[in-house]
Structure formats: C-alpha cells, structure tokens
Amino acid sequence: MRIFSCWRKSERVGGFAIKEMKIFVAGHRGMVGSAVVRALARRGCAQVLTRSRQELDLTNSVEVEKWFAQEKPDQVIDAAARVGGILENSIRPVEFLIENTRIQNNLMESAFRNGCEKFLFLGSSCIYPKHAPQPIREDSLLSGPLEPTNDAYALAKIAGVRLAQAYRDEYGKSAISAMPTNLYGPGDNFDPESSHALPGMITKFHRAKFKGEKEVVLWGTGSPRREWLHVDDLADGLLLLMERYDAREIVNLGVGGDLTILELAEKVMKAVGFTGCIRWDKSKPDGTPRKLLDVSKVQALGWRPTIPVDQGIASTYEWFLKHAPEAKV
C-alpha cells in the first residue's frame, strides 16, 4: 500500500509534518470543501489551491485541462458537486446527472494527465441500494435498486467511483473514493426548497419561531432513520484517508449510529428554541427507510468522529444566524 501525504517527516508543526505539496480542493466554497480547507490550514499545509466557479468552470473540460497544465497540483480532493434534497433531486435529474458526471470526469482526467499523485473522489451514501442490509457495508454497492428520489445523483456518483477504480486498474493511478453519510455544519445550504433535511429544518423552525407560528410542516412520516456527521469531522476523516489509505475499495465515513427524522426534528427544535408543534405531511415521500453505514473499515485506520450531534446542531444554528441569508425573517 502506497501512502501519499501533505506531511514531511522532517518538519513538524502541531504534531503534523508539513510537506511542500500542492493540494487542490475542488469545490472549496461548498460545505465539505470549506471544511477541508479549514482542516488543511490547521495542519499547516501551505500550498492549498482553490478556485471559485467564476474563476474555473469545472464542467468545461477545456478550462479544466488548461488550469491543471498550468498549476499541476500533486493531490486533488474532489468536493465539487451539485447537491440537493429530495425535492431538488426529484425535479432536476438531468442537471444532477450531467453536471456531476462532467465535473468528476474533467477533474480526474486532467489531474492524472498532468502528474497528480493522489486523487480523492467524494461520493455519497445514496449510492447504496434503497433496501440495503443495515448497517450498509461497502460491498453493498450495486446489489439492488436505488432510491428513486435521488437516483440521478446516485448514478453520477457511482460513475465517479467506477472511474477512480478504472484509473487504478488500467493506469495504476492512486485514486480513492470516500462515501460520507448525511452531512451538516457551517456552510450548508439552508434553502428549505433545495436543502437536505437538517438544514431545511433549521430554517423552517427559525422562521416559525420569529413569526410566532404555532406549527411547522415537515415532509413524510418522521419514521425514516438517518445518521448525521458534522462536516468538520468528515474533513479530518478525508485527510486521514489521504495519508493512510490507498486501495481500490470505497470507504464509508459515518458516526455508527442513527436517529429517526422525528428525533432529529426534536433536537433541531430545541437548538432553535421553537416551542410549537410539527405536522407531518404524509403525502410527501420519506425516501430510503433507513441509511446507516458500516464504518468498521475507517475505524480500523484510526478515525472516529468527535462532535456529538446535539453540540453540532447548536453550533450550526449559531453559524446560520451569523452567515445564512435564510436567517433574515
């Protein structure tokens, strides 16, 4: 197993050795990408490359190739993607499928053509079958039908996993794939029309609280179970994989425990301070009944999350109040 790291044994800062290696974080303005940039800064990695969408259109293969030929990063962490909740996935499958496959294809092809030593592809737990045995092992991939409400996004991510594996198989390149569970934290999308469940709840409960409303309507029955990983914990896990993991098989990252959507809603209500009630719109879809990842592989590498969900929700709400446009009522 080969190990590529942003750390050099001879130079240590804060317990980590710093190596003068260029690391490109694609999608650095998103929730995951910004967390990765923060984690790299904490470790003293000096050459972190970032580009905004205005500076570099990742769906444009010509622009991407030109940029990689000029910058030649040593490592790439691909956190760039079009993401959204059930509603957004349901009404825009074309955009989710086309944009995500273009981004990951352009990045991986240009990276390896221009000397990239290691590439981390960030997938999603939605790549697994809707009724996969719980907790979901990495070898459950492609063992059954996908959840219909986000199958376009899932198929794009599956294609990215297979492309990373193909680069290993055909060209011997160091490409790895990480599958995070449901994420939340600073930098999330809080638009209730396009967000995932947790940030969408924060916005809805916050607005109801300040408007004096007595009720908030949430989709589904509240019975599906999900696990929630804080994005800063994820970032630390991704850097651990960049340092310690180099194999073909995908790796799950999660917390190893889950909550019902009702239990999650109650925790968000408490953090926000909303004292009304919830009405469940059972005409709307629940999505996958349960999605809990088997995280034994990454735990064997020495990684475990450290941020409890109650603490994480509270700090995310604080960030929301200071930074999110949706906080203005």
N, C-alpha and C positions, 0 to 999 in steps of 0.2 A: 504494500500500500504506500503510495506516494503522499507526502504532506506538503502543501504549499501554504505559506503563512505570510502575514504582513509584519511579522516579527523576526528580528535578527538576534541570535543568541548572545552576541557580544554587547548589545546595547539595551538596557532595561530602564523603563520608566513606569513607576507604579506597579511593578510586578510583571510587566509585559516587555518583551524585547521588541524594539522598533526596527523595521526593515524599510529601506527606501524603495518601496514598491508602489507603483501606480495602481490604484483601485478605483474603478468606475462604478458608481452606484446609479444605475438606471432607474428613473422614477423617484428621484430624491425629494421631490416636493410632496409625494404621497405619504400616507401614514407609515407604511413599512419603510420606504426609502429614507424618510427623515429620521426614523428611529435608528436605522443602520448607520447613517451619518453621525448621529449623536454617539453611538456606541464606538465607532472608529475614532472619534475625537477623544473620547475618554481613554482610549488605549494609546493615544499619541501617534496615530497613523497620519503622517504629514501630507502624503500625496493622494488625497481623495478627490477624484474628478466627478463633477456633476454638470449637468446641462438641463435647462428648462425646456419645456415643449416648444417655446418660441425660439430657442437657440438651436435645437436639434429635434426634428420631427422623426421619431423612431419608426413611424410607418413608411418613411421614404427611404428606400434601400440605397439610393444614390447618395443622399446626405449622410446616412449612417456609415457607409463604406468610406466616404471621404474623411469623416471625422476620425474613424478608427485608424486609417492610414496615417493621419497626422499625429494623433495622440498616443497610439499604441499602448493602451493600458495592459498591465501584467495580469490583473484579475478583474473579473466582472461579477457584480451581484445584480441580478436582473429582478428588480422590484417594480418594474413598469408594467402596467396592465390597465385595461378598462374594467372597472368593477362596479357592482351594484347589488341591491337586494332583490327580493322575489319579483316585485313589480317591474323594476328596470330590466331584469333579465327576461321577463316574460314578453315585454313589448318591443325589445330591441335585440333579438337573437342574431340578426345579420351583423350588426355593429360589433357585438361581443365576439362573434366567431372570426370575422375578418380582421378587425383591428388587433386582437390579441395574437392571432397567428402571424400577422405581418410583423408585429413588434418583436416577438421572440425569434422568428426566423432571421430577421435582419440583424439583430444583436448577435446571435450565436454564430451566424455565418461570417460576419465581418470581424468579430472578435478572434475567432480561430484563424482566419485568413491573415490576420495582422499580428500574430505572435502571442495571443493571450495564453497564459499558463494554466489558469483555472477559471471555470465559469460556474456560477451557482444559479440555477433556474428555480424560481419560486413558483410553486404550483398552488394547489388549494385542496382542502379535504373534500370538496364537492366532486372531485374526480372519481370518488368511490361509488359503487352501486347504491341505489336507494335503500335496499334491504340487506346491506352487507352485515355479516355477523359482528356483534359488538363485544369488546372494543375492536375497531377496524384495524386489521393488520395491513402492512404494506403490500402483501401478496394478494389482497382482495381486489386490486386494480383489474378492471375488465372481466370480472367474474359474474356480472349481472347488469341489468338495465340501470340507467342513470335516473336521477330525479328530473322529471320533465321541465320543471320551472326554471332550471338553470343548466340545461344540457348543452346549450351552445357554448357557454363559458367553460364548462367542464371538458367538452371535446377539444377546445382550443388548448387547454392546459395539458390534457393527455397527449396531444400532438407535441407540445413542448418537451414533455418527459421523454417521449419516444425519440425526438430529435437529439436530445442530450445523450441518450443511450446509443443512438446511431453514430454520433461523433466518437464515442468511446470505441464502439465495435469496429468501425471502418477505418478510423484515423488514429486511434489511440489517444484521443484528447481527454483531458481531465475536466469532465462535465458532471456535475452532481445536481440532484433535484431534491428539494425540501418541500414537504406538504404540511403547511400550518393548519391548525384548526381555526375556528371563528376568532377573529381578532378585534381588539378595541383599543382605544387610547388616544393620546393627543394627535391631532392631525387627521382624525377620522372625518368621514362625510356625514354630516348631521341633517341633511335634507330628508325630511320624512317620506318624500316621494321616491327617492332613489337610494336610500341608505340601507344598511343591514339593520337587524332587529335592535341591538343595544343602543347605538347612537340615535336611531329613529325614536326610540322610547324616551331618551333624554330630552330631545326636542319637544315631543308631544307633552310630556309631563311638565316640563318647564313652562311652556306656553299656557297650559291649562292652569298652572299654579298662579301665574301673574295675571291671568284674565279672570280668575275667580271661578273657573268652571268646576263642576262637581263630578265630571265623568270624562274619561279618556277611552276612545275606541281603539282596540288593537285587533290585528288580523288573527284569524284562526281560533283554536280552542284553548291555547295555552299549554297543551299537553306535550308537544314535542320536546325532546331533551337535547341540549347543546352544551358544549364546553366552551369557555371563553378564556383566551390567552392575551395578556397585556402585550402590546406591541414592543415595549422595551425588553421584556423577557424574550420575545421572539428574536429580536436583533442580536441579543447575546448568544442565543442558540445558533443563529446563522453564522456568526463569526467563529463559534466553536467548530462548526462543520467545515468552514473554510480552512481551519487549522488542522483538524484531526481526521477528517473523513475524505476518502477518495475511492468510491466504489460505484458500480453501476446501479445498484438498487436504490430506490427512493427512500427517504427518511421522514417519518412523521414527527411533528412538533406540536405538543399539546400539554394540557395540565394533568391528564389522567383522571378527571372527574367531571361530572356534568350537572346541569340544573334543568328543570322544566322552564319553559318560556314564562310560565306564571311566576315561578320562583325568581327568575331574573327580573321580571317586571316589578315585583315587590321590592327587590334590592334597589332598583333604579328609582322607584317612588321614594324610598327612604332617603337616598342620597340627594335627590332634588328637593324633597320637602313637600311633595304633593300629597294632600290628605283626602282626596276624593276617592272614587272607585273606578274600576275597569269594567268596560263592557266588551265582551269578545264577539267579534263579527265572524260567526261560524260559516258564513257563506264564502269567506276568503280561504285560500289554501294554507295548510300548515307547513307544507314542504316535507322533507325527509323526517320520518318519525323520531329517529334518534341518530346522532352522529358523534360518537366518542372514539377517539383514536387510541390505538395501542402505541405507547411511547417507550416501550422497553428498549428499542434499538438506540435511540438518542440518549436515554438514561444510562445505558452501558458505556457511552462515550464520556459521561460525567456531567451531563446537563440536566438541570431541573429549574422550573420557574420559581421565582421568589416573591412575586406580588400577589397577595390574596385578592380575590375578586371584589370584595367589599371596598377594600382600600383602593383598588384600581378604578372602580366606578366613581368613587368620590373624587379622586384626583382628575379623572377625565371630565367630570362635571365642572370642576374648577377651571380646567383648560377651556372648556366650552364657553363658560361665562366671560372669559377674557378675550377669546380669539374667534369664536364661531359667529358668522353673520346671523345664524338662526337664533342666537341668544337674544337678539333685539325683538322685543314684543311690541 
